[in-house]
Amino acid sequence: MSDLTWRKSSFSEAAAANCVEVAAAPDGIRIRESEEPETVIGTSPAVFRSFIRAVRSASLDHTH
């Protein structure tokens, strides 16, 4: 995993340690929390794209 180029949101401060980072891998997308970089999950580009669309549309916001 060390050869991956990790990216985080431009909204994240450079020194902030509470960011979600993503990287493109040969077999899919990798996601990690910057506070726990050794814990990495993987997904497909299609699933990640669906997740990003849901976040942008605020369809994950639930107020009760």
ChimeraX attribute file (.defattr): number of C-alpha atoms within 10 A of each C-alpha:
attribute: neighborCount
match mode: 1-to-1
recipient: residues
	/A:1	10
	/A:2	5
	/A:3	7
	/A:4	12
	/A:5	11
	/A:6	16
	/A:7	13
	/A:8	16
	/A:9	11
	/A:10	7
	/A:11	7
	/A:12	12
	/A:13	11
	/A:14	10
	/A:15	7
	/A:16	9
	/A:17	12
	/A:18	12
	/A:19	19
	/A:20	17
	/A:21	17
	/A:22	21
	/A:23	18
	/A:24	16
	/A:25	15
	/A:26	7
	/A:27	10
	/A:28	14
	/A:29	17
	/A:30	20
	/A:31	19
	/A:32	19
	/A:33	17
	/A:34	17
	/A:35	12
	/A:36	12
	/A:37	11
	/A:38	10
	/A:39	10
	/A:40	13
	/A:41	11
	/A:42	16
	/A:43	13
	/A:44	13
	/A:45	14
	/A:46	11
	/A:47	12
	/A:48	16
	/A:49	11
	/A:50	11
	/A:51	14
	/A:52	12
	/A:53	13
	/A:54	13
	/A:55	12
	/A:56	10
	/A:57	10
	/A:58	10
	/A:59	10
	/A:60	11
	/A:61	9
	/A:62	6
	/A:63	4
	/A:64	3
